[in-house]
Amino acid sequence: MFAPPQQVLEADAFSTVAVVPGEVGSSIALNSIATWTTSPIALNGASGTVTSVDIAPGTAVEKGQRLYSVNLRPVVAGQGAIPAYGPIAHGVAGPQVTQLQQLMTDLGFWRGAVNARYTAPFATAVRNWQRASGFPVDGVVQAGDIVWVPQLPARMSLDGETIATGRLVAAGEGDIVALGAAPSFTIPMQQAQTRFAPTGTRVLVRAPDGAQWEAVAASQTPDPLNSETIHVELTAPDGGPVCADACDQVGAEGQSTLMSEIITVPVEAGLVVPTSAITTAADGAAFVTDAGGERLEVTVVQSARGMSLVEGVDEGLQVRIPVAQGG
């Protein structure tokens, strides 16, 4: 404070910079939220101690696939509309036999008629299936052996609080849950930020494996619990799921948070100069000034983050940039 003032040399009125190839674009980074919709489709029908859990949440389950085991006895998935309601054995008839016959047919163990009757030849097919699947080989299918669901294959999860290794379960306890075809993707935004994501805005979502999923902004929905937050729904450019055929990367438990890039100005390549090197005449024409002071008219293709893509000048041209701007 007591030192004498410095003698500042008078600065040049401008410096120069070369016109160079480059890219101009702009984006903002926000988190996107991926959420699976779930719905209970069946109940556990076995009683005892859960001795294994054989599918991860969100696994695409096929017919005959083992889901878990109770007292070391497997519980598998089957396609059918009728829940299991009793043992199926030789001499039984009815729609639950029809379902079992169809499952044995689909799995390659039965080539006879699907006629709702449990005959001796069909009992042989059931025993062969039991032997191959790890069941006691007695020809009797207990009510808890097969979880019948309306459609397979389907992404499924188990009630982790009830159907967990070491837990005691009773018949009728523990949901088997189906996931939707694909998770929904949304970006929570503050009200003021939504101007950056009008319908059709390109969004890049970083997948868990590091790849990028292409998406576009679709509808906007207010948060029912916070009026300042808007949820911008994302879809693939063709209207399908954002994760396409890689949705198994998205965790099926709770919500998954993924980094996303909202493209506010699409990236374009060409010749680039700092935006501060461009002046605009009263008629709207844009100019750059070369090192010798000559004004050269240019066409500004787009500008973002202090740089502009221009046409009308050659690569390597030195153009002036004012050292100081404003008063």
ROTORNU-780570 format. One record per atom (N, C-alpha, C, O): x, y, z; residue in three letters. Coordinates in steps of 0.05 Angstrom, whole numbers, plus 5000, padded with zeros to 4 digits. Layout:
XYZala;...
***
This chain:
501749765000met;500050005000met;501750255000met;500950464990met;504250235012phe;505950475013phe;508050474991phe;509550664989phe;508050264974ala;510050254952ala;509250464931ala;506850524928ala;511150564915pro;510550744894pro;509050604872pro;509450364868pro;507250744857pro;505650604836pro;507550494814pro;509550614808pro;506750254803gln;508250134782gln;507850294756gln;505750404751gln;509850294739gln;509650424713gln;508750214693gln;510350044684gln;506250214686val;505050014669val;505450104640val;504550324632val;506749934624leu;507049994595leu;504349984581leu;502649834588leu;504050164562glu;501550174547glu;501249914531glu;503049844516glu;499049774535ala;498649524521ala;497849564492ala;496749774485ala;498549374476asp;497649384448asp;494649374447asp;493349274465asp;493549484426ala;490649494423ala;489549224415ala;487149174419ala;491249044405phe;490248784397phe;492448584397phe;494848654397phe;491648334397ser;493548114392ser;492447964368ser;490248024358ser;493947774358thr;493047624335thr;492947324341thr;494347224358thr;491247184326val;490946904329val;490346784302val;489146914285val;491246534297ala;490846414271ala;488046284268ala;486946184288ala;486946294244val;484546144238val;485345854235val;487045784218val;484145674251val;485045394251val;482645204249val;480345284255val;483044954239pro;480844764239pro;480144694268pro;481844674285pro;477644644272gly;476744564299gly;473844494300gly;472544464279gly;472744464323glu;469944404327glu;468744604347glu;470044694365glu;466144664342val;464744844360val;462144704368val;460644604351val;461644704394gly;459144584404gly;458944644434gly;460844744446gly;456744574445ser;456344624474ser;454444424486ser;452644324472ser;454944354511ser;453244164525ser;453344214554ser;455144364564ser;451444104569ile;451444114598ile;451243834608ile;449843664597ile;452543774631ala;452543514643ala;450643504666ala;450743664684ala;448843304666leu;446943264688leu;446642964691leu;447242804673leu;445642884714asn;445042594719asn;442442514707asn;440442664709asn;442342284695ser;439742164687ser;439141934706ser;440941804717ser;436541884710ile;435641674728ile;434241454712ile;432341504698ile;435241204715ala;434040974702ala;432440814723ala;433540744744ala;429940764717thr;428140624736thr;426540404722thr;425340464701thr;426640174732trp;424939954722trp;422139974735trp;421940024759trp;420139924720thr;417439884731thr;417239584738thr;418039414723thr;415939524761thr;415739254770thr;412839194778thr;411239364785thr;412138934775ser;409438854784ser;409638554793ser;410838394779ser;408338494816pro;408338214825pro;406838034805pro;404638104796pro;407937804798ile;406537624780ile;406037344792ile;404537194780ile;407237284814ala;406837024826ala;407737034855ala;409137214864ala;407036824870leu;407836794898leu;409436534901leu;409036344887leu;411336544920asn;412736294927asn;410636094937asn;408836164953asn;411035844929gly;409135634938gly;410535414955gly;409235224963gly;413035464962ala;414535264977ala;414735345006ala;414635585012ala;415135155024ser;415535215053ser;418135085062ser;418734855056ser;419635245079gly;422135135090gly;424235355090gly;423635595091gly;426735275089thr;429035455089thr;430035505061thr;430435315046thr;430335755054val;431435815027val;434335735028val;435935845043val;435135545011thr;437835445011thr;439535564988thr;442035524988thr;438335694969ser;439835834948ser;438036024933ser;435635984932ser;439236234923val;437936424905val;439436414879val;441836474879val;438136344857asp;439636274833asp;439336484810asp;440436434789asp;437936704814ile;437736914794ile;438437174807ile;437837224830ile;439737344792ala;440237614800ala;437837784794ala;436337724775ala;437338004808pro;435138184801pro;435238274772pro;437338364762pro;433038244758gly;432938324730gly;433738114710gly;433838174686gly;434237874719thr;435037654701thr;432837594681thr;430437574690thr;433437554656ala;431537474636ala;431137164639ala;432937014632ala;428937084650val;428436804658val;427036654635val;425236764623val;428036414629glu;426936244609glu;425236024622glu;425335984646glu;423735884605lys;422135664615lys;423935444627lys;425935364616lys;423135354651gly;424635134664gly;427035234679gly;428435064691gly;427635494679gln;430035594693gln;429635594723gln;427535654733gln;431735514737arg;431635504766arg;431835784778arg;433535944770arg;429935854796leu;429836114808leu;431236114836leu;432836294842leu;430535914852tyr;431635894879tyr;431135604889tyr;429935444874tyr;431935544912ser;431335284924ser;430535314953ser;431435494967ser;428735134961val;427835124989val;428234844999val;427334644986val;429634815021asn;430434555032asn;431834385010asn;431434145008asn;433534524995leu;435134404973leu;433434314949leu;434434204930leu;430734354950arg;429034274928arg;428734524909arg;428034734918arg;429234484883pro;429134714865pro;426334824862pro;424334684866pro;426235084855val;423735214847val;424435334819val;426235494817val;422835254799val;423435344772val;421035504761val;418935504772val;421535624738ala;419535794725ala;418135634703ala;419435484688ala;415535674701gly;414035554679gly;411935754669gly;411135934684gly;411235734644gln;409335914632gln;406535804634gln;405935584625gln;404735954647gly;402035864649gly;400336074665gly;401436224681gly;397736074660ala;396036264673ala;394836164699ala;393736324715ala;395035914705ile;393735794729ile;395835754750ile;397835604745ile;395535874774pro;397535824795pro;397435534804pro;395335404803pro;399735434814ala;399835164825ala;398035154850ala;398235334867ala;396434944852tyr;394634924875tyr;394634644888tyr;392934594905tyr;396334474879gly;396434214892gly;398434034877gly;399334104856gly;399033794889pro;400933614876pro;399733514849pro;397333474846pro;401533484829ile;400733374803ile;402133104801ile;404633084801ile;400532884799ala;401732614799ala;400032444781ala;397932524770ala;400932194778his;399532004760his;396631974769his;396031944792his;394831994749gly;391931974755gly;390532244757gly;388032254756gly;392032464760val;390832724762val;390132824734val;391532754715val;387932974731ala;387233094706ala;386333384710ala;385533454732ala;386433544689gly;385533814691gly;387534014679gly;389533944668gly;386834274682pro;388434484669pro;391234504679pro;393034584664pro;391734434705gln;394534454714gln;396234234702gln;398634274698gln;395034014695val;396533804680val;397133904652val;399333854641val;395234034639thr;395634144613thr;398134334613thr;399834324595thr;398234514633gln;400534694635gln;403134534638gln;405134604625gln;403134334654leu;405534174659leu;406334024633leu;408634014626leu;404333914619gln;404933774594gln;406133964574gln;408033894560gln;405134204572gln;406134404553gln;409034474561gln;410734504543gln;409534504587leu;412334574595leu;414134344588leu;416334384578leu;413334094594met;415033864587met;415533844557met;417633764548met;413433914541thr;413733924512thr;415834134504thr;417634084487thr;415534374515asp;417334594508asp;420234534516asp;422134624502asp;420634384538leu;423334314547leu;424434064534leu;426733994539leu;422833934518gly;423733694503gly;423533434517gly;424733234509gly;421933424539phe;421633174554phe;419133014547phe;418932784554phe;417233144533trp;414733004526trp;414033054497trp;414033284488trp;413332844483arg;412532864455arg;409732754450arg;408932724427arg;408332704471gly;405632604469gly;403632834467gly;404233064463gly;401032754470ala;398832944468ala;398733124493ala;399333034516ala;398033374489val;397433564511val;394433544516val;392933694503val;393633364534asn;390833294536asn;389733304564asn;387533204569asn;391233424583ala;390333474610ala;390133214627ala;389133224649ala;391232994617arg;391132744632arg;394032654639arg;395732634622arg;394432594665tyr;397032504674tyr;397132204672tyr;396132064690tyr;398332104650thr;398431814645thr;401131704653thr;402931844660thr;401331434651ala;403931304658ala;406231394640ala;408331454650ala;405731414613pro;407931514596pro;408731804604pro;411131874603pro;406831964611phe;407532244619phe;409032244645phe;410832414649phe;408432054663ala;409932034688ala;412931984683ala;414632084697ala;413431824662thr;416231774655thr;417632024646thr;419932084653thr;416232184630ala;417332444621ala;417832624645ala;419932764646ala;416032634664val;416432804688val;418832714704val;420432874713val;419132444707arg;421432344722arg;424032414708arg;426032484721arg;424132404682asn;426532484667asn;427132774672asn;429432854675asn;425132944672trp;425533224677trp;426533274705trp;428333434710trp;425333124725gln;426133154753gln;429133074756gln;430633214770gln;429932864743arg;432732774745arg;434632984733arg;436733034745arg;433833094711ala;435533294698ala;435633564713ala;437533714710ala;433533614729ser;433333874742ser;434033874771ser;434134084784ser;434633644783gly;435533634810gly;433333584830gly;433733624854gly;430933494821phe;428733434840phe;428933144849phe;430232974836phe;427633074871pro;427232784877pro;425732654854pro;423732764844pro;426632424845val;425432294821val;423132114830val;423531874834val;420732234833asp;418432074842asp;416032114824asp;413931994829asp;416232284804gly;413932334786gly;411832514797gly;409732554784gly;412232624821val;410332794834val;411333084833val;413533144843val;409833264821val;410633544820val;409033694842val;406633714841val;410533784863gln;409233914885gln;408434204877gln;409434314858gln;406534314893ala;405534584887ala;407734794887ala;407435004873ala;409734764903gly;411834964904gly;414134924885gly;416035084884gly;414034714868asp;416234654850asp;416434844826asp;418634904817asp;414134934817ile;414035104792ile;412535354799ile;410335354809ile;413835584792val;412535844794val;411335894766val;412835944747val;408735904764trp;407435944738trp;407036244734trp;405736374750trp;408036334712val;407736624705val;406536644677val;406836454661val;405236874671pro;403736884646pro;405436864620pro;404536754600pro;407936974621gln;409436994596gln;412436954602gln;413437074621gln;413736794586leu;416636754588leu;417736754560leu;416436674541leu;420236854556pro;422036964577pro;421037224588pro;419537374574pro;421937284612ala;421237544625ala;423437614645ala;424637434657ala;423937874648arg;425837964668arg;424437944695arg;422238044699arg;425737804714met;424537754740met;426337814763met;428837814760met;425137874786ser;426637914811ser;425037774833ser;422637724830ser;426437724855leu;425237594878leu;425037794901leu;426537984903leu;423037744918asp;422737904942asp;425137854960asp;425237654974asp;427138034959gly;429637994973gly;429337985003gly;431137875017gly;427238085015glu;426838075044glu;425837805053glu;426237725076glu;424437665035thr;423237405043thr;424737175030thr;425436985044thr;425237195004ile;426536974990ile;429537044989ile;430537144969ile;430836985011ala;433737035014ala;434936795027ala;433736665045ala;437336725019thr;438736485030thr;438736485061thr;439636685073thr;437836275072gly;437736245101gly;435136325114gly;434636275138gly;433336455099arg;430836545110arg;428736315110arg;428836145092arg;427036315130leu;424836125131leu;422436245115leu;421736475120leu;421236095097val;419036185082val;416735985084val;417135755089val;414336095081ala;411935925080ala;410635965053ala;411036165040ala;409035765045ala;407535795020ala;405836045021ala;404336085040ala;405936195000gly;404336444999gly;405936685008gly;404936915006gly;408436645018glu;410136875026glu;412236915004glu;413336724994glu;412837164998gly;414937234980gly;413937264951gly;413037074939gly;414237514941asp;413337564914asp;415437494893asp;417837534898asp;414537404871ile;416237384847ile;415337614829ile;412937634823ile;417137794822val;416438044809val;417438044780val;419637954774val;415838154762ala;416538194735ala;417338484730ala;416038664740ala;419438524714leu;420238784707leu;419038854680leu;418438674664leu;418839114674gly;417839194648gly;419839124626gly;421939014632gly;419139174601ala;420839104579ala;423439254580ala;425539154571ala;423439504590ala;425839664591ala;425439874613ala;423239944619ala;427639974625pro;427440194645pro;426740454632pro;427340504608pro;425440624647ser;425040904638ser;427441074646ser;428741024666ser;427941274630phe;430141464635phe;429141744637phe;427641834619phe;429841884658thr;429042164662thr;431442324672thr;433242214684thr;431342584667ile;433342764678ile;431842964695ile;430343124685ile;432342964722pro;431143164739pro;432543434734pro;435043454735pro;430943644730met;432043914724met;430544124741met;428244084748met;431944334746gln;430644564757gln;429044704735gln;429644674712gln;426944844743gln;425144964724gln;426645124703gln;426145114679gln;428645284712ala;430145464694ala;431845304675ala;432545414653ala;432645054681gln;434344904664gln;432944774640gln;434244704621gln;430344754642thr;428844614621thr;429044744594thr;428444624573thr;429845004593arg;430145134567arg;432345014551arg;432445044527arg;434244864564phe;436444734551phe;435544464539phe;437144344524phe;433244374545ala;432444104536ala;429544104525ala;427843954534ala;429044264504pro;426444244491pro;426143974477pro;428143834473pro;423643904470thr;423143654457thr;424943614433thr;425143794416thr;426243384431gly;428043324409gly;430943374414gly;432643304397gly;431643504436thr;434443564443thr;435943304445thr;435043114458thr;438343294433arg;439943054434arg;441243024461arg;442243224473arg;441242784472val;442442724498val;444142474495val;443342274483val;446542474507leu;448242244507leu;448342134536leu;449042284555leu;447541884540val;447541754566val;449841564568val;450141394550val;451441594588arg;453741404591arg;452841154605arg;451841154627arg;453140934590ala;452340664600ala;454340574622ala;456540674623ala;453540384639pro;455340274659pro;457940164648pro;459940174661pro;457840054623asp;460339944611asp;462040154597asp;464040094585asp;461140414599gly;462740634587gly;461840714559gly;462640924550gly;460040554547ala;459040634520ala;457140864523ala;456340934546ala;456340984501gln;454441204501gln;451841124487gln;451841014465gln;449641174501trp;447041114490trp;445841374479trp;445841574493trp;444941374454glu;443741604442glu;440841634452glu;439341434453glu;440041874459ala;437341924468ala;436542204459ala;438142364451ala;433942254461val;432842524456val;430942594479val;429642414491val;430642854485ala;428742944505ala;425942914494ala;425442994471ala;424142804510ala;421342774502ala;419642954520ala;419943194520ala;417842834535ser;415942984551ser;417243094576ser;419342994585ser;415943294588gln;416843404614gln;414543384634gln;412243454628gln;415243274658thr;413243224678thr;414143354705thr;416343304714thr;412443524717pro;413143644743pro;413343434764pro;411943234764pro;415243474782asp;415543294805asp;413243344825asp;412843574833asp;411743134832pro;409443174850pro;410143274878pro;408543384892pro;412743234885leu;413543304912leu;415143564913leu;415643674935leu;415943664890asn;417643904889asn;416944064864asn;417643984842asn;415544284867ser;414544434844ser;416844564828ser;416344644805ser;419244574839glu;421444694825glu;422944494808glu;424644574792glu;422244244810thr;423644034795thr;421943924773thr;419543864777thr;423043904749ile;421743794726ile;423243544717ile;425743554716ile;421843334711his;423143084701his;422843074671his;420543064660his;425043084657val;425043074627val;425442774620val;427442654625val;423342664607glu;423442384598glu;425242364574glu;425142534556glu;426842144573leu;428542084550leu;427541834535leu;426641644548leu;427841844509thr;427441604493thr;429641574473thr;431241764469thr;429941354460ala;431741324438ala;430741494415ala;428341564414ala;432441574396pro;431541734373pro;429241614358pro;427541764347pro;429041344357asp;426841214343asp;424441174361asp;422441054353asp;424441284386gly;422241254404gly;422441004422gly;420740974440gly;424440834418gly;424640594434gly;426140644460gly;426540884467gly;426940434474pro;428340474499pro;431140584495pro;432440514475pro;432040744513val;434640874511val;436840664511val;438840684496val;436540454527cys;438640254530cys;438540034508cys;440139854508cys;436640054490ala;436439874467ala;436539584477ala;434939494493ala;438539424466asp;438839144474asp;440839104496asp;441738874501asp;441539314510ala;443539294532ala;442339374559ala;443739454577ala;439739334562cys;438339424586cys;439139254611cys;438639334633cys;440339024606asp;441138854629asp;443438994644asp;444138904666asp;444639204633gln;446739354648gln;445539524670gln;446939604689gln;442939584668val;441639764687val;440739594711val;439139414708val;441639664735gly;440939514759gly;437939514763gly;436539714759gly;436939274771ala;434039244775ala;433039324802ala;430639324807ala;434839394821glu;434039464848glu;434239764851glu;436439874848glu;432039894858gly;432040184862gly;432540334836gly;431740234814gly;433740564838gln;434340734815gln;437240734809gln;438940724827gln;437940744783ser;440740764775ser;441341044765ser;439741154750ser;443541164774thr;444241434766thr;446541414745thr;448541284750thr;446041534722leu;448041524700leu;448641814691leu;446841984690leu;451141864684met;451942124674met;450742164646met;450741984630met;449742404641ser;448642474615ser;449642744606ser;450342914622ser;449742774580glu;450743024567glu;448543124549glu;447743004529glu;447443354556ile;445343484540ile;446643664519ile;448043854527ile;446243604494ile;447543754473ile;445944004467ile;443843994454ile;446844234478thr;445344484474thr;446044614447thr;444344744435thr;448544574438val;449344664411val;450744434398val;452844354407val;449644314377pro;450844074364pro;453644144354pro;454244364345pro;455443954357val;458243994349val;458443994319val;457443814305val;459744194308glu;460344214279glu;463344274276glu;464544404292glu;464444174254ala;467344204249ala;467644404226ala;465944434209ala;469944544227gly;470644734206gly;472844914215gly;474544834231gly;472945164204leu;474945354212leu;473945514236leu;471645614236leu;475645544256val;474745664282val;476445904288val;478845914284val;475046114299val;476446344310val;475046414337val;472746344341val;476446554355pro;475046654379pro;472846844371pro;473147004353pro;470646824385thr;468346994378thr;469047284382thr;467947454368thr;470947344399ser;471747624404ser;473147744380ser;473547984378ser;474047574360ala;475347674336ala;473347774315ala;474147884295ala;470747724320ile;468747794300ile;467348054308ile;466548084332ile;466948224289thr;465448474293thr;463048464274thr;463148344253thr;460948604282thr;458448604267thr;457748884258thr;457749064275thr;457348924233ala;456649184222ala;453649244227ala;452149064236ala;452849494222ala;450149574227ala;448149414211ala;445849374219ala;448949314187asp;447149164170asp;447148864177asp;445848704164asp;448548784199gly;448648514208gly;450848344196gly;451248114204gly;452448464177ala;454648314166ala;456848274187ala;457348444203ala;458148034186ala;460247974205ala;463047994192ala;463347914168ala;464948094206phe;467648134196phe;469748034216phe;469248034240phe;472047954204val;474547934220val;476548124208val;476348204185val;478448204224thr;480548394215thr;483148244215thr;483948134236thr;484548254192asp;487148104191asp;489348274205asp;488848494214asp;491648164206ala;493848294221ala;494548564209ala;495648734223ala;494048594183gly;494748854170gly;492449054173gly;492749284163gly;490248984185gly;488149174189gly;485849164168gly;484049314170gly;486048974149glu;483948944129glu;481648784140glu;481948574152glu;479248884136arg;476748754145arg;475848554124arg;475648614100arg;475348304132leu;474448094115leu;471747984124leu;471447904147leu;469847994106glu;467147894113glu;467147594116glu;468347454100glu;465747494137val;465547214142val;462647144147val;460947314153val;462046884144thr;459446774152thr;459846614178thr;461446434178thr;458346684199val;458546544224val;456546314223val;454146344222val;457646064224val;455945824222val;454645784249val;452245734250val;456145784271gln;455145764297gln;457245844318gln;459645844312gln;456245914341ser;458046004363ser;457345864389ser;454945804394ser;459345804405ala;458945684431ala;461545704447ala;463645664436ala;461245754473arg;463445764491arg;465745934482arg;468045854485arg;465146164471gly;467146354463gly;468546304437gly;470446444430gly;467746104422met;468946034396met;466746044375met;464445984380met;467546104350ser;465646114328ser;466745964304ser;469145974298ser;464945824291leu;465545684266leu;464945884243leu;462645974241leu;466845934226val;466546144205val;467146034178val;468645834175val;466046164157glu;466646104129glu;467346364116glu;466346584124glu;469046354095gly;469746594081gly;472646684084gly;473446874071gly;474246544101val;477046604104val;478646344102val;477546124103val;481246374098asp;482946134095asp;484246054121asp;484746214139asp;484845794122glu;486245684145glu;488945824148glu;490345864128glu;489745884172gly;492346004177gly;492346304177gly;494346424186gly;490246434168leu;490146724168leu;490346824197leu;489046724215leu;492047034201gln;492247154228gln;490147374230gln;490047564214gln;488447364250val;486347564254val;486647694281val;487847584300val;485747934283arg;486148094307arg;484048024328arg;481747964322arg;484948034354ile;483148014377ile;483748254395ile;486048304403ile;481648414401pro;482148644419pro;483248544446pro;482248344457pro;485148694457val;486248624483val;484248674505val;483948504523val;482848894504ala;480948964524ala;478249014510ala;478149124488ala;476048934524gln;473348974513gln;471749144532gln;472049124556gln;470149304521gly;468349464537gly;469649714546gly;471949774539gly;468349884563gly;469350134572gly;471050114596gly;472150314606gly;
***
